[in-house]
Amino acid sequence: DAQVLADAFLSTVRSYLRRLVADLRAYSVTEVQAGGDEGGASGRRTSILLKEAWVESFPAKDRPFMKGLAETQLFAVYVDSVLGG
């Protein structure tokens, strides 16, 4: 059945992409600003992905693809959701 094959293909692609971006936090810097409460526990966090370092972590043959991926809006939204959450 075509739907079963399509689902299997998408599952494989999702799994592969998850592995590619699994360690984004290792290539990010986070700044924490103290909050307004007495203990400062509710601080604001800002994280930035070091894209070049992340791209360089891949084998040379894969870097052009990863660099292109890192420049897409879809990737930016994904990174924001991972690092912001």
N, C-alpha and C positions, 0 to 999 in steps of 0.2 A: 504494500500500500504506500502511495506517495507521501501521505501525511506522516506515517511512521518513519520513513526515510528522512524526511525534512526535519522532524523532531530530533532524530538521532544526530543528524548533521549539525543542527543548531546547538545541541547539547555539547558536542565535541568542540565546536568553535568557542562557546562560552567557557568551557573548562580551560582551553588553551589560553584565552585572553585573561582569565583570572590568574593563571600562573605567571603570565607576563607582567602583570601589575601587582603581584602579591606583596612585594616589598617596597612599596612607594614610601612608606613612613621612614624607611632607612635612608632615603634620599631627600628628606625634608628638614627644614629648620623651623622651629616653633618659638614664637615670642609670647610670653605670658605677661599681661599687665594686671597689676593688683586691682581687685574689685573695691567697691565702696564700703563693704561691711567691715566690721572691726578686725576680723581674722584675715581678711583679704582672700578668703577661700573662693569667692565667686569671681575670679579674674577672667579677663577676656583673652582668648588664645587666637593667634594668627599664625598659620602655617603656610610655608611656601615650598614648593617642590623645586629641587635643584635639577632641572631638566637635563642639562648637559651631563652631569654626573650620572644620572639615571641612564641616559642613552649610552654613555661610555661603559656601563656595567655589562652590556651585551657583547657577544662576539662581533668582531669587525664586519662580518658578512651580514649581520642582522641590523647594524646601526642605521643604514639609510631608511629602512622601514620604520624602525622605532622612532627615529627623528621625525619622520613624516607623521606618524601616529601622535607624537607628543605635541604637534602643532595644530591638531584638530580641535574644534569646539567641543565635540563629544568627549574627547579626552580631558579637556579643561573642566568640563562639568563633572566628570567622574572623579577627577582629582579633588575638586572642591568638596564633593560629597564624602570622600574618604578622609581627607585631612580635616575637614570641618566638623565631622561627626564623631 
